[in-house]
Amino acid sequence: MPRILILCTLLLMLTGCSTTTGGGAGKQGEESALALLDLGSHPANVYVGVSGPYSTKERMVEAAILACAKSILLERALALDNRLVMQSSSSAGLLSFAQREKAYYDDKSLTEVIDGLEVLSIMFDPQAGSVVRARYPANPSSRRSYKATIGEGGRPDWLLSLPKVAGYRFGVGSSKAYYFLNDSLEASDFSAAQNLLDLYTEHAFSKGLVTTRGGSASSMDNVLYQAQRGLLQGFTIVDRYYDKECDTYWSLASILE
């Protein structure tokens, strides 16, 4: 087990827990749980990890620290591969649809990254499980790429239009709520990465095949194949929003130009 996980486990054994923040039960606690993830007042080398619920606090803290380390590795490089095959008919409509979306990152230095983290806070929440904030001194202590502002109805400005900041590109993703908060956030973040791929990919391939069948009831069949690949560098989740009315999570992500 990496050194930092051992230290955090010992800390929990000695103190019981760090800060405990109540987030309420059910969907009423979703917005307060997201507030724990806000890093707007911290430099860019501070990361937050969410564990989801586990049987022990020690296990939750370990999972949250791993999530912090994963964020750092994703920031270094995130490779995406998206394939889509669709077959339709003018007479029968959609016949088949298949899509494969995969993400890859280099985890060979995971242990090294974990050992380099400095834990700033450990919090617990009914919706999030454990929330760990940690600094990674190996990365520069620079300003974050963007600070969101809240508009009418409490919605962030980036839901209306993507931010424009020199040196960065932005994408937005969303996901319906899953049973566990960390699963909802991961799905929303992945959707934001896919949006960046759609907007800025330089490796895209698309091919369609149309066939016509004659006879008294002629029909047209269409087969479409699309493939996208991209390498996102500097991938960072800049902001999040939970739409309580639609039970939907939104993520704003940025990459380097």
N, C-alpha and C positions, 0 to 999 in steps of 0.2 A: 504494500500500500504506500503511495507517495507520502512524503513527510508532512505536507500540509493537511492531508486528510487525517493523519494520526494526531496532529496537534489540535485540530478542530474537535475530534472525538474526545480527546482528553479534556478540552475546555468544556464540552457539554457535560461530561461526567462530574466535573468539579463544580460547575455553576448551575446545572440543571438546564438552562437555556440562555440565549441572549434576549434581545427584545422580542416580546410577544405582542403582535398587533392583531386585534380582532377585526375580521372582515365581514362578519355577519354570516348567515347561513343562506344556502341556495343562491339564486341569481342576484339577490340584493347585495351580495358581497363581491361581485365581479369587479365593479368600478374601484372599490377600495383596494382590492388585491392588485389591480393594475397600477394604482398610485404608488405601490411599493417598488415598482419597476422603473420609475422615472429617474433618469440619470442626467436631466437637463442642467443641473447645477454642478455636475462633476466633469472633470476633464475627460478626454477621449480614451485614456488608458484605464478607465474604471469600467468594469463590466458587471452585469447582474445575471444570476442564474436562478432558475425556478426548478424545483424538484418534482412537484406533484406529491400526493400523499403516499407515505410508506408506513410500515408498522412501527418504526422507531425514529426518533429525532436524529440519531446518528446517521441512519441510512438516508434520511432526507437531506441532511447537510452534505453528505458525500455526493449525492446526485446533483445538488445545486452547484457545487464547486466544479463538477465535471461539465455542467452546462456553461459555466463561465469560461472554462478552458476551450470548449468547443466553439464558443463565439469568437475567440481569438484566432483559432485555426481557420474558421470560415472567413474571417476578415483577411487572412493572408491570401487565400485563393479558394474559390468555390466553382467547381465545374458542373455544368448542367447539360443534360441530354434529354431531349423531348422528341418523341415519335408519335405520329397520329396516322391512323388508317381509317377511312370512312367510305362506306359503300351505300349508295342510295339509288332509287328508281323513281322515275316520274310517275309511275302508276301505283307503286307500293310504298313510296316514301323512304324513310331511313331503314336500311336493311341490317347494317352492322356498323359498329363504332368501337374502336380500340385505341387507347392512348397509354403511352408509357412515359412517365416522368421520373428521372433519376438525378440525384445530386451526389457529388463526390468531393471529398476533401482529404488532405494528407494528415493522418492521425499518428504518424510515426513519432512525432515529438510531443505527444500528449502528456506523458509523465513529466517531461522537462518543463512544459508550460505550467502544469499544476504546481510543481515545486517552486516556480517563480512567482506565484500569486501571493499577494498580501491581503488577507481577509479584513475588510473594513467593518462589516456588520453581518449578523445572522439574525434573521427574523422568521417568525412562523405565522401562518395565516390559514384559516380553514379551507380556503379555495386554492391557494397556491402551494401549500405544504411549507417547504422552507424556501426563503428568498435570501440569497447570499450576494453581497456586494464585495467585489475584490478589485484591487489595483494590480496592474501588471507593469512593473517599473521598466521592463525591457522595451516597452513601447513609449513613444514620446508623450509628454503630458500636454497635448495641444487642445485647442478648442474643438468642440463638436461641429459637425458640418452645418447644422441647422437647428434653430430653436423655434418650435411651432408656436403659433398664437391661436387662441380660442375665439371662434366667431359666434355667430348667432346660433342659439340652441345648444351651446356648449360643444359644438363640433369643431375639430381642428381645421385650420385653413387649407391644409394639404389635401383634404377630401374634395375640395373644389378645383384646385389646380396644383400641379406638381411644382415644388420649389425650384428656383433657379439660382444656383450658387456656383461661382467659378470653381472649376476643378472637380465638380461632383455631378453625378447623374442620379436621378431618383426614380423609384417605382413604388407602386402601391399594391398591396394584396389583401385579401379578405378570406374569412372562413366562418362558416356556421359553428356554433358552440359544440364542443365535444363534452363528454362527461367530466374530464379532468382539464383544468386550466392550461397546464403545460402542453397538452395535446392540441388545444385550440390555438395557442400561440405559435407552436411549431408549424401547424398547417397554414396559418395566416402569413408567417414569415416565408415559408416556401412559395406561397402564392405571389408574394412581393418579388422574390427572386425570379420567378417565371415571368413576371411583368417586365422586369429589367431585361430579361433575355428577349422577350418579344419586341421591346422598344429599341434595343441597341445591338442585337446579334449581328455578327458579320459572317456567320456560317449558317445559312438557311437553304433548304432544298425543298422544292414542291413540284409534284408531278400529278397530273390528272389524266384519266383515261375515260373517254365517253364512247359508248357503243349504242347503236340504235337497232332495235328489233322491229322488223316490218310486220306485215299482216294487217288484218282488219282492226286490231287494237294495238297499234304500234306503241312502243315505250322506249324511253331513253334511260340507260343505266350509266351511273357515274361512279368511278373509283378515284379517291384522292389519297395521296401519300405525302406527308409533310415531315421534315426532320429539321431540328434546330440543335445547335451545339454552341456553347459559349463558356468563357472563363471570366468570372466576375472577381475583380480584385478590389479589396477594401470594403467588402460587403459588410454593412453595419445596419442594424435596426435603429432608426433614428427616433421614432415615436410610435405609440400605439393608441388605439381608441376602441372602446366597446360601445356598440349601439344597442342599448337595452331594448328598444322597441322591436328591432329586427333580430335580436339575439345573435349578433354578428361581430366578429373581431376584425379590426383593420390594422395593418402594419405599414409604416413608411420606412423604406430601406434606401440606402445610398451606396454607391460604388464610386471609385475613382475614375476620372475620365482618362 
